[in-house]
Amino acid sequence: MKLGYQKFVEFDNGYSASIVSNDMSYGSDRGLFEIAILHNSDIVYDTGITNDVIGFLDFQGVADTLKQIENLPRR
């Protein structure tokens, strides 16, 4: 990863999230973040939240997306 920000958040339902902002992430040039939804360290595309990574998120968008991931049924 290029210089920037990365944080992992784990949830009790078996999912985790990778939150990034670097020169390779969607929206970083605007000070925004990108989230990938993970299960067992692999990106998953079939959660019903998204079928890809979620880019161009501000702080509220990150918080809202993390709440959605937290509320997913156990995988």
C-alpha positions in Angstrom: 0.0 0.0 0.0 1.2 3.5 -0.8 1.3 6.1 2.0 -2.1 6.7 3.4 -4.6 5.3 5.9 -5.7 1.7 6.6 -7.8 0.3 9.4 -9.4 -3.1 9.9 -12.6 -3.5 11.9 -13.8 -7.0 12.9 -17.4 -7.9 13.7 -19.0 -10.7 15.7 -20.9 -11.9 12.6 -17.7 -13.1 11.0 -17.2 -10.2 8.7 -14.6 -7.5 8.8 -14.0 -4.3 6.9 -10.9 -2.7 5.5 -11.1 1.0 5.4 -8.4 2.7 3.3 -7.5 6.1 1.9 -4.4 6.2 -0.2 -3.4 7.1 -3.8 -5.0 3.9 -5.1 -8.4 4.1 -3.4 -11.6 5.6 -4.7 -12.0 9.2 -3.4 -8.7 9.6 -1.7 -7.9 12.6 -3.9 -10.9 14.3 -2.2 -10.0 13.2 1.3 -12.5 10.3 1.2 -12.3 6.6 2.1 -12.9 3.2 0.5 -14.3 0.1 2.3 -13.9 -3.5 1.3 -16.1 -6.1 3.1 -14.1 -9.1 4.1 -14.7 -12.7 5.4 -11.7 -14.8 6.4 -9.4 -12.0 5.0 -11.0 -12.3 1.5 -13.1 -9.6 -0.1 -16.7 -10.7 -0.5 -19.0 -9.4 -3.2 -22.3 -11.0 -2.3 -23.4 -9.3 1.0 -26.4 -7.4 -0.4 -24.6 -4.2 0.6 -22.5 -4.0 -2.5 -21.0 -6.2 -5.2 -17.6 -4.3 -5.1 -15.6 -2.1 -2.8 -17.4 1.0 -1.7 -15.5 4.2 -2.5 -16.0 8.0 -2.1 -17.1 7.7 1.5 -16.9 10.6 4.0 -16.8 9.9 7.8 -20.6 9.5 8.0 -20.6 7.2 5.0 -17.9 5.0 6.7 -19.9 4.9 9.9 -23.2 4.0 8.1 -21.5 1.3 6.0 -19.8 -0.2 9.1 -23.2 -0.4 10.8 -24.6 -2.2 7.8 -21.8 -4.7 7.9 -22.3 -5.2 11.6 -26.0 -6.0 11.0 -25.4 -8.6 8.4 -26.4 -12.2 9.4 -23.5 -14.5 10.4 -21.8 -15.9 7.4 
